[in-house]
Amino acid sequence: MNSIKRPNYKPFVLMINDISWLSPIKIFFIILFLTVPISIWLKTPTASPIQLAYSISITIYIVKKHEYYLDLLKPVLTLDEDAFIIEKQTLSHFSKRFIFGGIILAPAFFLFVNWRSTQLQELFAGNITSYSFIWSLLMAILSWIAILQSLTVVLSNIIQFKRLGKNFTKINLLDTDTLNPYSMVGLSTTLIIIGSYTIVPIAYLDSVRLLRPALVSLVITLPLVIYFLLAPILALHNKIKIAKSIEFKILTKAIKGDYNELKHSHLNLSKLPKQIDLILYRNFIEKVDEWPIDNRGSLRLALYFLIPILAWVSSSLIDRIIDFAL
């Protein structure tokens, strides 16, 4: 069964992943060491180059995780081998229009968030600006390109997993643990936003002026993280709920003596079961969790949300220590 057409192009944030010896963490530090020292030398904010490094490296990491989770889901997908290969390629390849969309929209988002900047107004007035401002402008626009492409890559993948869950996934009520990778897709994807929240204190420490654009950008993207988290899970939740309802009705009829319906059950029967066995099995089906997320996933989500909280606490603590020391 075929699902979608094969895409051919990689976005800017994933191109560096073609270098085999580079891992996401290596990519993060390489970009960091190439940009942050220049920002420090020119006395410009370091938040933008850090965000640039994070957006690129975390997107590569998330796409790798998505490919891994798709491999785990392969046994429960109703795709033939060719369709599965296309689905996997689609996680990292996109149309040209999709790739250049972020590049076109990035300057517009930058202007919207930073419109009140005095230096930006001077640039529009035709005044000569410093090298420091040109560098900070370049870093800001590149970071916005990376952010928008990262969000669109992740959004596309989330929609893809939602479609796979809704249309191409077999539900086995006797083994719903095989569906847990769908929840892990959403959980891993939240890192793209949650990690960015840890950069807000850095922006504040750089300059109070940077706090407003940082918060505005995060408020804009916050609804997306909720969608990233819930979309794959909800697709499976509804499907599991329907499967449970159908199985429950089949078992109720069988308990009352209509055994013909059992051929549509999840049970693999070699002989007719006893009534007490059907009652016990129906009780088991009734208790099957309709949400494809285990305790490990719930714990991981809680820890993910602790990251920005700890970053904010650390930032406040540093401020107090500096105030006390001076």
C-alpha positions, 0 to 999 in steps of 0.5 A: 500500500502506497501512502505519499510521493517521494520528496527530494530536498533537505532543508538548511537545518538538516544539510549538515547532517550529511557529514557522517562523523558529525553527531548533533552534540558535535554540530552544536558545539562547532556552531557555538565555537564559530559564532559565540566568540565573535559575538563576545569580541564584538560585544553583541548578544550571544543568545542568537548564536546559541539559539542558532546552534541549538535549533540546528542540532536539536532538529537533527537529533529529533529527526534521527529519533523520528526515524528510529521510532518509525523503525520501531513502528514498522511491525504495526504499520500496514505499509509495503516495503517501498511505501515504508522507505518513502515514509522514512525519507519523508522525515528528512526530505521536503519540497523546494517550496517547503524549504524556502518558506522559512528563509522567506518568512524569517526576515518578516518574523525578525522585523515583527519581533524586533521592530522597536529596536533603535538600531533597526530604525536607524538602519531603515533611515539609511544611517551607517551602522556598526559591524557589531550591529551587522553581525547581530542582525545576521545572527538574528536572521539566521537563527530565525531561519533555523527556528522556522525551518525547525518548526516546519520540519517537526510539524511536517513529521508530526502530521506524518505520524498522525496520518500513519497512526490514523490510517496505516496502523494495526491495533492489537489490544493484547499488545498496545505497548507496540504503539508507545513510539507514537507518544515518544515522537511527541515527547521528543519533539517538545525538546525543540521548544522546551530547550529554547525556554532555557535560552530566555534567561541567557537573553535576559543576562545579555540585555533586558531589551532582548527579553521581550523578543525572546518571550514573544517568539516563545509565546508564538511557538507555545501552541505548537508544542502542545500540538506536537505533543498531543497530535500523534497520541490523540490519533492513536487514542481514538483508534484504540478507543474504537477498537476497544468498543468493538471488541467489548461488543463482540465479547458481550454477544459471545458471552450471551451465546453468539459465538459467530462474532468471535471470528472478528475478535483479537483472540486467536481461537483454536476452540470455543472458550468457556464463558468465564474465560470470555468474561475475564478477557472482556474485563482485561479489554475494559482495562486496556489503556486508551492512551499510548504512553507508558510511565517512562514516557510520563516521567520523561515529559516531567523531566523535560519541563523541569529543564527550563524551570531549573534554567530560570531558577539558576538565572535568578540565583546568578542575579542574586549572587552578583547583586550580593557580591557588588 
